[in-house]
Amino acid sequence: MAGIVFGCIVPHPPLMVPDIGRGNEREIIATIRAMERLAKELASHQPETAVIISPHGASHYNAMGVVTATSSTGSLITILKMT
């Protein structure tokens, strides 16, 4: 299938990040459940490629950048230490 098959914008509260929430994530359980539903919906489309645009990238913590990789991981702790 050609073209965009799914799109979304997902703002989130900082508490959603475990390094910040530190057990208080239950305060935003509705947001967490919505993200889980969103993940299932995205997966149901079986995209060939996902394009993620985020200001939270570990590769360029102080700028928007383009990273091409089969996967990406990071830690907010690492990013916080850079700033």
Jmol script that loads the backbone (N, CA, C; Angstrom):
load data "model"
ATOM      1  N   MET A   1       0.851  -1.165   0.000  1.00  0.00           N
ATOM      2  CA  MET A   1       0.000   0.000   0.000  1.00  0.00           C
ATOM      3  C   MET A   1       0.898   1.231   0.000  1.00  0.00           C
ATOM      4  N   ALA A   2       0.614   2.183  -0.836  1.00  0.00           N
ATOM      5  CA  ALA A   2       1.398   3.407  -0.907  1.00  0.00           C
ATOM      6  C   ALA A   2       0.713   4.521  -0.139  1.00  0.00           C
ATOM      7  N   GLY A   3       1.494   5.487   0.310  1.00  0.00           N
ATOM      8  CA  GLY A   3       0.938   6.648   0.976  1.00  0.00           C
ATOM      9  C   GLY A   3       0.859   6.501   2.478  1.00  0.00           C
ATOM     10  N   ILE A   4       0.348   7.533   3.084  1.00  0.00           N
ATOM     11  CA  ILE A   4       0.195   7.549   4.542  1.00  0.00           C
ATOM     12  C   ILE A   4      -1.035   6.734   4.918  1.00  0.00           C
ATOM     13  N   VAL A   5      -0.855   5.779   5.819  1.00  0.00           N
ATOM     14  CA  VAL A   5      -1.970   4.922   6.224  1.00  0.00           C
ATOM     15  C   VAL A   5      -2.478   5.244   7.628  1.00  0.00           C
ATOM     16  N   PHE A   6      -1.727   6.046   8.367  1.00  0.00           N
ATOM     17  CA  PHE A   6      -2.120   6.371   9.730  1.00  0.00           C
ATOM     18  C   PHE A   6      -1.356   7.612  10.172  1.00  0.00           C
ATOM     19  N   GLY A   7      -1.984   8.446  10.958  1.00  0.00           N
ATOM     20  CA  GLY A   7      -1.309   9.617  11.492  1.00  0.00           C
ATOM     21  C   GLY A   7      -1.897   9.985  12.834  1.00  0.00           C
ATOM     22  N   CYS A   8      -1.096  10.562  13.691  1.00  0.00           N
ATOM     23  CA  CYS A   8      -1.597  10.984  14.988  1.00  0.00           C
ATOM     24  C   CYS A   8      -0.658  12.015  15.604  1.00  0.00           C
ATOM     25  N   ILE A   9      -1.190  12.753  16.536  1.00  0.00           N
ATOM     26  CA  ILE A   9      -0.414  13.686  17.348  1.00  0.00           C
ATOM     27  C   ILE A   9      -0.636  13.248  18.786  1.00  0.00           C
ATOM     28  N   VAL A  10       0.425  13.073  19.536  1.00  0.00           N
ATOM     29  CA  VAL A  10       0.279  12.523  20.883  1.00  0.00           C
ATOM     30  C   VAL A  10       0.999  13.349  21.952  1.00  0.00           C
ATOM     31  N   PRO A  11       0.435  14.503  22.293  1.00  0.00           N
ATOM     32  CA  PRO A  11       1.011  15.227  23.433  1.00  0.00           C
ATOM     33  C   PRO A  11       0.782  14.410  24.697  1.00  0.00           C
ATOM     34  N   HIS A  12       1.653  14.578  25.643  1.00  0.00           N
ATOM     35  CA  HIS A  12       1.525  13.793  26.871  1.00  0.00           C
ATOM     36  C   HIS A  12       2.092  14.570  28.051  1.00  0.00           C
ATOM     37  N   PRO A  13       1.581  14.288  29.245  1.00  0.00           N
ATOM     38  CA  PRO A  13       2.121  14.941  30.436  1.00  0.00           C
ATOM     39  C   PRO A  13       3.468  14.312  30.813  1.00  0.00           C
ATOM     40  N   PRO A  14       4.366  15.075  31.385  1.00  0.00           N
ATOM     41  CA  PRO A  14       5.661  14.526  31.793  1.00  0.00           C
ATOM     42  C   PRO A  14       5.549  13.303  32.706  1.00  0.00           C
ATOM     43  N   LEU A  15       4.496  13.221  33.516  1.00  0.00           N
ATOM     44  CA  LEU A  15       4.341  12.071  34.417  1.00  0.00           C
ATOM     45  C   LEU A  15       4.317  10.743  33.680  1.00  0.00           C
ATOM     46  N   MET A  16       4.015  10.761  32.400  1.00  0.00           N
ATOM     47  CA  MET A  16       3.939   9.522  31.630  1.00  0.00           C
ATOM     48  C   MET A  16       5.312   8.861  31.486  1.00  0.00           C
ATOM     49  N   VAL A  17       6.356   9.636  31.608  1.00  0.00           N
ATOM     50  CA  VAL A  17       7.720   9.105  31.511  1.00  0.00           C
ATOM     51  C   VAL A  17       8.103   8.563  32.889  1.00  0.00           C
ATOM     52  N   PRO A  18       8.385   7.259  32.995  1.00  0.00           N
ATOM     53  CA  PRO A  18       8.660   6.656  34.308  1.00  0.00           C
ATOM     54  C   PRO A  18       9.756   7.359  35.107  1.00  0.00           C
ATOM     55  N   ASP A  19      10.787   7.867  34.441  1.00  0.00           N
ATOM     56  CA  ASP A  19      11.858   8.558  35.162  1.00  0.00           C
ATOM     57  C   ASP A  19      11.360   9.831  35.841  1.00  0.00           C
ATOM     58  N   ILE A  20      10.260  10.380  35.352  1.00  0.00           N
ATOM     59  CA  ILE A  20       9.675  11.574  35.967  1.00  0.00           C
ATOM     60  C   ILE A  20       8.483  11.191  36.849  1.00  0.00           C
ATOM     61  N   GLY A  21       7.605  10.319  36.334  1.00  0.00           N
ATOM     62  CA  GLY A  21       6.413   9.908  37.081  1.00  0.00           C
ATOM     63  C   GLY A  21       6.720   9.226  38.388  1.00  0.00           C
ATOM     64  N   ARG A  22       7.741   8.393  38.385  1.00  0.00           N
ATOM     65  CA  ARG A  22       8.208   7.693  39.597  1.00  0.00           C
ATOM     66  C   ARG A  22       7.072   7.143  40.451  1.00  0.00           C
ATOM     67  N   GLY A  23       6.182   6.402  39.796  1.00  0.00           N
ATOM     68  CA  GLY A  23       5.090   5.779  40.528  1.00  0.00           C
ATOM     69  C   GLY A  23       3.808   6.586  40.560  1.00  0.00           C
ATOM     70  N   ASN A  24       3.834   7.812  40.103  1.00  0.00           N
ATOM     71  CA  ASN A  24       2.638   8.651  40.106  1.00  0.00           C
ATOM     72  C   ASN A  24       1.865   8.568  38.793  1.00  0.00           C
ATOM     73  N   GLU A  25       2.248   7.632  37.951  1.00  0.00           N
ATOM     74  CA  GLU A  25       1.584   7.497  36.656  1.00  0.00           C
ATOM     75  C   GLU A  25       0.097   7.209  36.797  1.00  0.00           C
ATOM     76  N   ARG A  26      -0.327   6.666  37.905  1.00  0.00           N
ATOM     77  CA  ARG A  26      -1.755   6.370  38.108  1.00  0.00           C
ATOM     78  C   ARG A  26      -2.612   7.632  38.026  1.00  0.00           C
ATOM     79  N   GLU A  27      -1.993   8.788  38.256  1.00  0.00           N
ATOM     80  CA  GLU A  27      -2.726  10.053  38.170  1.00  0.00           C
ATOM     81  C   GLU A  27      -3.149  10.373  36.733  1.00  0.00           C
ATOM     82  N   ILE A  28      -2.485   9.741  35.776  1.00  0.00           N
ATOM     83  CA  ILE A  28      -2.805   9.998  34.366  1.00  0.00           C
ATOM     84  C   ILE A  28      -3.198   8.697  33.658  1.00  0.00           C
ATOM     85  N   ILE A  29      -3.853   7.816  34.379  1.00  0.00           N
ATOM     86  CA  ILE A  29      -4.192   6.499  33.846  1.00  0.00           C
ATOM     87  C   ILE A  29      -5.046   6.588  32.579  1.00  0.00           C
ATOM     88  N   ALA A  30      -5.921   7.574  32.476  1.00  0.00           N
ATOM     89  CA  ALA A  30      -6.745   7.707  31.273  1.00  0.00           C
ATOM     90  C   ALA A  30      -5.864   7.991  30.054  1.00  0.00           C
ATOM     91  N   THR A  31      -4.841   8.810  30.234  1.00  0.00           N
ATOM     92  CA  THR A  31      -3.911   9.107  29.135  1.00  0.00           C
ATOM     93  C   THR A  31      -3.116   7.865  28.763  1.00  0.00           C
ATOM     94  N   ILE A  32      -2.677   7.122  29.744  1.00  0.00           N
ATOM     95  CA  ILE A  32      -1.923   5.894  29.482  1.00  0.00           C
ATOM     96  C   ILE A  32      -2.784   4.895  28.710  1.00  0.00           C
ATOM     97  N   ARG A  33      -4.031   4.737  29.111  1.00  0.00           N
ATOM     98  CA  ARG A  33      -4.948   3.816  28.414  1.00  0.00           C
ATOM     99  C   ARG A  33      -5.178   4.285  26.969  1.00  0.00           C
ATOM    100  N   ALA A  34      -5.300   5.596  26.787  1.00  0.00           N
ATOM    101  CA  ALA A  34      -5.486   6.129  25.433  1.00  0.00           C
ATOM    102  C   ALA A  34      -4.259   5.843  24.563  1.00  0.00           C
ATOM    103  N   MET A  35      -3.080   5.954  25.119  1.00  0.00           N
ATOM    104  CA  MET A  35      -1.851   5.642  24.372  1.00  0.00           C
ATOM    105  C   MET A  35      -1.795   4.156  24.022  1.00  0.00           C
ATOM    106  N   GLU A  36      -2.243   3.317  24.922  1.00  0.00           N
ATOM    107  CA  GLU A  36      -2.286   1.875  24.645  1.00  0.00           C
ATOM    108  C   GLU A  36      -3.243   1.587  23.493  1.00  0.00           C
ATOM    109  N   ARG A  37      -4.406   2.238  23.490  1.00  0.00           N
ATOM    110  CA  ARG A  37      -5.361   2.076  22.383  1.00  0.00           C
ATOM    111  C   ARG A  37      -4.759   2.570  21.076  1.00  0.00           C
ATOM    112  N   LEU A  38      -4.073   3.692  21.151  1.00  0.00           N
ATOM    113  CA  LEU A  38      -3.426   4.252  19.972  1.00  0.00           C
ATOM    114  C   LEU A  38      -2.382   3.285  19.410  1.00  0.00           C
ATOM    115  N   ALA A  39      -1.599   2.681  20.271  1.00  0.00           N
ATOM    116  CA  ALA A  39      -0.582   1.723  19.831  1.00  0.00           C
ATOM    117  C   ALA A  39      -1.222   0.540  19.111  1.00  0.00           C
ATOM    118  N   LYS A  40      -2.331   0.037  19.641  1.00  0.00           N
ATOM    119  CA  LYS A  40      -3.039  -1.075  18.993  1.00  0.00           C
ATOM    120  C   LYS A  40      -3.587  -0.667  17.632  1.00  0.00           C
ATOM    121  N   GLU A  41      -4.137   0.542  17.556  1.00  0.00           N
ATOM    122  CA  GLU A  41      -4.678   1.040  16.292  1.00  0.00           C
ATOM    123  C   GLU A  41      -3.571   1.177  15.251  1.00  0.00           C
ATOM    124  N   LEU A  42      -2.448   1.740  15.648  1.00  0.00           N
ATOM    125  CA  LEU A  42      -1.311   1.866  14.731  1.00  0.00           C
ATOM    126  C   LEU A  42      -0.858   0.486  14.260  1.00  0.00           C
ATOM    127  N   ALA A  43      -0.693  -0.441  15.178  1.00  0.00           N
ATOM    128  CA  ALA A  43      -0.243  -1.790  14.834  1.00  0.00           C
ATOM    129  C   ALA A  43      -1.213  -2.478  13.877  1.00  0.00           C
ATOM    130  N   SER A  44      -2.504  -2.204  14.016  1.00  0.00           N
ATOM    131  CA  SER A  44      -3.495  -2.848  13.153  1.00  0.00           C
ATOM    132  C   SER A  44      -3.327  -2.435  11.685  1.00  0.00           C
ATOM    133  N   HIS A  45      -2.709  -1.305  11.447  1.00  0.00           N
ATOM    134  CA  HIS A  45      -2.461  -0.843  10.073  1.00  0.00           C
ATOM    135  C   HIS A  45      -1.206  -1.466   9.466  1.00  0.00           C
ATOM    136  N   GLN A  46      -0.431  -2.138  10.253  1.00  0.00           N
ATOM    137  CA  GLN A  46       0.798  -2.802   9.830  1.00  0.00           C
ATOM    138  C   GLN A  46       1.642  -1.918   8.909  1.00  0.00           C
ATOM    139  N   PRO A  47       2.057  -0.752   9.401  1.00  0.00           N
ATOM    140  CA  PRO A  47       2.837   0.142   8.542  1.00  0.00           C
ATOM    141  C   PRO A  47       4.204  -0.443   8.207  1.00  0.00           C
ATOM    142  N   GLU A  48       4.653  -0.165   7.019  1.00  0.00           N
ATOM    143  CA  GLU A  48       5.987  -0.597   6.587  1.00  0.00           C
ATOM    144  C   GLU A  48       7.055   0.278   7.247  1.00  0.00           C
ATOM    145  N   THR A  49       6.750   1.549   7.399  1.00  0.00           N
ATOM    146  CA  THR A  49       7.682   2.523   7.970  1.00  0.00           C
ATOM    147  C   THR A  49       6.920   3.447   8.914  1.00  0.00           C
ATOM    148  N   ALA A  50       7.537   3.795  10.010  1.00  0.00           N
ATOM    149  CA  ALA A  50       6.962   4.777  10.927  1.00  0.00           C
ATOM    150  C   ALA A  50       7.869   6.000  10.947  1.00  0.00           C
ATOM    151  N   VAL A  51       7.270   7.151  10.837  1.00  0.00           N
ATOM    152  CA  VAL A  51       8.007   8.413  10.927  1.00  0.00           C
ATOM    153  C   VAL A  51       7.576   9.068  12.224  1.00  0.00           C
ATOM    154  N   ILE A  52       8.526   9.281  13.099  1.00  0.00           N
ATOM    155  CA  ILE A  52       8.239   9.871  14.403  1.00  0.00           C
ATOM    156  C   ILE A  52       8.961  11.210  14.483  1.00  0.00           C
ATOM    157  N   ILE A  53       8.209  12.244  14.753  1.00  0.00           N
ATOM    158  CA  ILE A  53       8.778  13.579  14.897  1.00  0.00           C
ATOM    159  C   ILE A  53       8.606  13.971  16.352  1.00  0.00           C
ATOM    160  N   SER A  54       9.717  14.257  17.009  1.00  0.00           N
ATOM    161  CA  SER A  54       9.669  14.520  18.441  1.00  0.00           C
ATOM    162  C   SER A  54      10.756  15.501  18.862  1.00  0.00           C
ATOM    163  N   PRO A  55      10.438  16.364  19.802  1.00  0.00           N
ATOM    164  CA  PRO A  55      11.482  17.227  20.359  1.00  0.00           C
ATOM    165  C   PRO A  55      12.273  16.527  21.470  1.00  0.00           C
ATOM    166  N   HIS A  56      11.992  15.240  21.699  1.00  0.00           N
ATOM    167  CA  HIS A  56      12.630  14.510  22.790  1.00  0.00           C
ATOM    168  C   HIS A  56      13.708  13.549  22.323  1.00  0.00           C
ATOM    169  N   GLY A  57      14.254  13.753  21.150  1.00  0.00           N
ATOM    170  CA  GLY A  57      15.218  12.810  20.597  1.00  0.00           C
ATOM    171  C   GLY A  57      16.530  12.758  21.355  1.00  0.00           C
ATOM    172  N   ALA A  58      17.053  11.563  21.544  1.00  0.00           N
ATOM    173  CA  ALA A  58      18.336  11.387  22.223  1.00  0.00           C
ATOM    174  C   ALA A  58      19.507  11.710  21.307  1.00  0.00           C
ATOM    175  N   SER A  59      19.300  11.637  20.003  1.00  0.00           N
ATOM    176  CA  SER A  59      20.391  11.888  19.067  1.00  0.00           C
ATOM    177  C   SER A  59      20.738  13.369  18.973  1.00  0.00           C
ATOM    178  N   HIS A  60      19.716  14.208  18.989  1.00  0.00           N
ATOM    179  CA  HIS A  60      19.916  15.661  18.905  1.00  0.00           C
ATOM    180  C   HIS A  60      19.071  16.288  20.011  1.00  0.00           C
ATOM    181  N   TYR A  61      19.570  16.254  21.229  1.00  0.00           N
ATOM    182  CA  TYR A  61      18.740  16.667  22.365  1.00  0.00           C
ATOM    183  C   TYR A  61      18.336  18.140  22.332  1.00  0.00           C
ATOM    184  N   ASN A  62      19.085  18.977  21.613  1.00  0.00           N
ATOM    185  CA  ASN A  62      18.757  20.397  21.605  1.00  0.00           C
ATOM    186  C   ASN A  62      18.305  20.898  20.237  1.00  0.00           C
ATOM    187  N   ALA A  63      17.940  19.966  19.353  1.00  0.00           N
ATOM    188  CA  ALA A  63      17.501  20.349  18.015  1.00  0.00           C
ATOM    189  C   ALA A  63      16.668  19.231  17.415  1.00  0.00           C
ATOM    190  N   MET A  64      15.886  19.576  16.403  1.00  0.00           N
ATOM    191  CA  MET A  64      15.161  18.556  15.653  1.00  0.00           C
ATOM    192  C   MET A  64      16.149  17.952  14.656  1.00  0.00           C
ATOM    193  N   GLY A  65      16.090  16.670  14.460  1.00  0.00           N
ATOM    194  CA  GLY A  65      17.003  16.019  13.531  1.00  0.00           C
ATOM    195  C   GLY A  65      16.321  14.869  12.829  1.00  0.00           C
ATOM    196  N   VAL A  66      16.999  14.313  11.872  1.00  0.00           N
ATOM    197  CA  VAL A  66      16.498  13.151  11.159  1.00  0.00           C
ATOM    198  C   VAL A  66      17.450  11.995  11.433  1.00  0.00           C
ATOM    199  N   VAL A  67      16.913  10.937  11.999  1.00  0.00           N
ATOM    200  CA  VAL A  67      17.695   9.745  12.284  1.00  0.00           C
ATOM    201  C   VAL A  67      17.029   8.599  11.542  1.00  0.00           C
ATOM    202  N   THR A  68      17.792   7.861  10.777  1.00  0.00           N
ATOM    203  CA  THR A  68      17.232   6.691  10.100  1.00  0.00           C
ATOM    204  C   THR A  68      17.823   5.453  10.770  1.00  0.00           C
ATOM    205  N   ALA A  69      16.967   4.627  11.292  1.00  0.00           N
ATOM    206  CA  ALA A  69      17.391   3.426  12.004  1.00  0.00           C
ATOM    207  C   ALA A  69      16.233   2.450  12.042  1.00  0.00           C
ATOM    208  N   THR A  70      16.532   1.191  12.245  1.00  0.00           N
ATOM    209  CA  THR A  70      15.469   0.196  12.358  1.00  0.00           C
ATOM    210  C   THR A  70      14.793   0.260  13.715  1.00  0.00           C
ATOM    211  N   SER A  71      15.488   0.834  14.718  1.00  0.00           N
ATOM    212  CA  SER A  71      14.896   1.023  16.034  1.00  0.00           C
ATOM    213  C   SER A  71      15.643   2.137  16.745  1.00  0.00           C
ATOM    214  N   SER A  72      15.061   2.580  17.847  1.00  0.00           N
ATOM    215  CA  SER A  72      15.682   3.650  18.623  1.00  0.00           C
ATOM    216  C   SER A  72      15.289   3.496  20.081  1.00  0.00           C
ATOM    217  N   THR A  73      16.237   3.697  20.966  1.00  0.00           N
ATOM    218  CA  THR A  73      15.964   3.663  22.392  1.00  0.00           C
ATOM    219  C   THR A  73      16.670   4.834  23.049  1.00  0.00           C
ATOM    220  N   GLY A  74      16.289   5.121  24.259  1.00  0.00           N
ATOM    221  CA  GLY A  74      16.936   6.198  24.979  1.00  0.00           C
ATOM    222  C   GLY A  74      16.479   6.235  26.409  1.00  0.00           C
ATOM    223  N   SER A  75      17.043   7.144  27.136  1.00  0.00           N
ATOM    224  CA  SER A  75      16.699   7.314  28.539  1.00  0.00           C
ATOM    225  C   SER A  75      16.562   8.797  28.814  1.00  0.00           C
ATOM    226  N   LEU A  76      15.516   9.161  29.477  1.00  0.00           N
ATOM    227  CA  LEU A  76      15.330  10.563  29.826  1.00  0.00           C
ATOM    228  C   LEU A  76      16.450  11.010  30.758  1.00  0.00           C
ATOM    229  N   ILE A  77      16.938  10.126  31.582  1.00  0.00           N
ATOM    230  CA  ILE A  77      18.041  10.463  32.498  1.00  0.00           C
ATOM    231  C   ILE A  77      19.240  10.926  31.694  1.00  0.00           C
ATOM    232  N   THR A  78      19.573  10.219  30.619  1.00  0.00           N
ATOM    233  CA  THR A  78      20.698  10.598  29.764  1.00  0.00           C
ATOM    234  C   THR A  78      20.479  11.976  29.173  1.00  0.00           C
ATOM    235  N   ILE A  79      19.283  12.235  28.687  1.00  0.00           N
ATOM    236  CA  ILE A  79      18.976  13.519  28.072  1.00  0.00           C
ATOM    237  C   ILE A  79      19.025  14.642  29.115  1.00  0.00           C
ATOM    238  N   LEU A  80      18.500  14.408  30.297  1.00  0.00           N
ATOM    239  CA  LEU A  80      18.516  15.429  31.342  1.00  0.00           C
ATOM    240  C   LEU A  80      19.931  15.792  31.754  1.00  0.00           C
ATOM    241  N   LYS A  81      20.847  14.832  31.737  1.00  0.00           N
ATOM    242  CA  LYS A  81      22.233  15.100  32.093  1.00  0.00           C
ATOM    243  C   LYS A  81      22.923  15.968  31.047  1.00  0.00           C
ATOM    244  N   MET A  82      22.454  15.927  29.787  1.00  0.00           N
ATOM    245  CA  MET A  82      23.055  16.705  28.709  1.00  0.00           C
ATOM    246  C   MET A  82      22.682  18.179  28.785  1.00  0.00           C
ATOM    247  N   THR A  83      21.525  18.472  29.378  1.00  0.00           N
ATOM    248  CA  THR A  83      21.039  19.857  29.358  1.00  0.00           C
ATOM    249  C   THR A  83      21.596  20.679  30.485  1.00  0.00           C
TER     250      THR A  83
END
end "model"
wireframe off; spacefill off
backbone 0.3
color backbone group
